[in-house]
Amino acid sequence: MELTARAFWLSSPGHAEIREVALPAPGEGEVLVRTLYSGVSRGTETLVFRGGVPESQHASMRAPFQDGDFPAPVKYGYLSVGQVEEGPAGLRGRTVFCLYPHQTRYVVPLSAVTVVPDSV
């Protein structure tokens, strides 16, 4: 079964679209996360959406799992909370935080997720 997800892409400054993307099967040391919440930074992401990231700041503003480049097309974001669907038994079903763009599901290394305590 092919894994797919929907991702928010800035296609050009001020214009966005939802794209279907293929996901790799998670390998050793990776997890598949289904997004529950994706936060939007009013300051940073507004700047990105408008195409206003200064060229001198392109490298420093690059998000850890960003695809594409500024000003566009780019898949940006870094505030994702989701549930582990596949991975080590101790993480399956757990809620995690990850610095991942706006996307419905994704595969990342175990080291990229932080477990959200049950009390939160």
N, C-alpha and C positions, 0 to 999 in steps of 0.2 A: 504494500500500500504506500503510495507516494504521500509524503507529508507536505502540506501547503499552509500558508498563512496569508493574511491581508496586512499590508504595510502602508503607512502614510508617507508619501513622497512629495517633496516640494519639486514640482516639475519646472517651474520658472518663478522668479520673484513674484510673490503675491498670488500664485496659483498652485493648488495642490491636487493630488489624486490618490485614490486607493488602488494599489497594485497587488495582484496575487503573486506570491513568491513561493518557489519550491524550497523546502527545507531538507538538509541532509539528515539521515538517521543519526541519532546520538551515538557516539562511539564511547570507547573506554574513557572515563574521566570527564564525561559530558552529561548535561541534563537537557531535557525538553521541558520548556516552561510554557504554560498557557497563561496569557496575560489576564489579570483581573482588573487592574487599574493602571492607567498610564497618565502621569502628571505632566502638565505643560508649564514651563517656566515663562512667566509673562515677559520678563526682560530679555533673556537670551533667545528664546524661541521666536519672539516677535521680531527681533533683529534678524535672525536667520530667515524667517518667513518673508520679510520685506527685501531680502537680498542685501542687507546693510552691513554684513560682516566685513570690516576693513581687511584688505588683502594682507596687511602686516599681521593680522590676528588669525588667519586661516589655520595655521598649525596649532596654536594654543587653544582654539575653540573647537577643535575636532573632538567629537564624542568617541568613547571607546569602541563602539560597534557601528559607527557611522558608515554608510555606503554612499558613494558619490562624493562630490566636492562642492564647496561654496563657489558661486552663489547658488547654482542648481545645475542639474537635478541632484537632489540630496535627500537621503533618509536620515533624519536627525531625531534626537531625543535622548534622554538619560534618566528617566524616572519611571521605572517599571516595577510593578508588584504583581506577582503571579503565583501559580501553583505548579509544582513539579509533577509532570505527567509520566516521565520516564527518567530513570537514573538509579542511583543506589537505593536499596530498599529503605534505608533510614531517612531518605529525603522525599520519597514518593508521597504525594499528598500534602507536603509541607508548603507553607506560604514563604516566598522568598522575595528579596529586593535585588534588582539588577540595573546597571547603568546601560539600558538597552533602548533603542529608538521605539517609536510608536508602531507596534506590530502585535497581531493577535497571538502568535506563538513564535518561539525561537529556540535554537540550540546553542548553548554556550558551555565553556569549561566550568567545572565545579567551582573553581576558584573565583568565578565571576559573580556568584550568587551569595547572598547573605540571608540566613534564615531569619524570618520575622518572628519574634517571640509570640507564643500563644496569647500572652496577656496584652498584646498590642491590638 
